[in-house]
């Protein structure tokens, strides 16, 4: 299901993991040594939907064009699109981390937002990563921290130090 975009409508930007998708069942792959990243990402198709995030996304669709901005690697695009479709959510536009990008999530997302803002107004950003929210807020973006799924310290380490999600 593709989202139909109207060029003059502002954008509402949604993260996926921790905002729409409950990743808690797959965090055990990151506790392992060495961390099992491929297992972590391949299990994403089993993520339960976070109703709070889905409700907010559906409400945003009334006034905004919704885009996804996720730290998931590009190689998981099909899995992510299938997951979104299974939960009756638009499947695009979907901005993902390139497979060889290991920067912290906050840096990757900041760059993508700056690029989006060249041609569109960004009305809101919803993310569960406090580091992402902090840097975007410091830049003046209208960002909100999603708090309905506690942010894992393991996931924070993955996003900030390892640039993996």
PELIN-V894386 format. One record per helix or strand. SS is the DSSP state (H for helix, E for strand). FROM is the first residue (numbers start at 1). LEN is the number of residues. If there is no record, write none. Layout:
SS/FROM/LEN, SS/FROM/LEN
//
This chain:
E/11/4, E/17/1, E/21/2, H/24/3, H/28/4, H/37/10, E/48/2, H/51/10, E/65/9, H/74/13, E/94/4, H/105/13, E/122/6, H/130/9, E/143/3, H/153/8
//
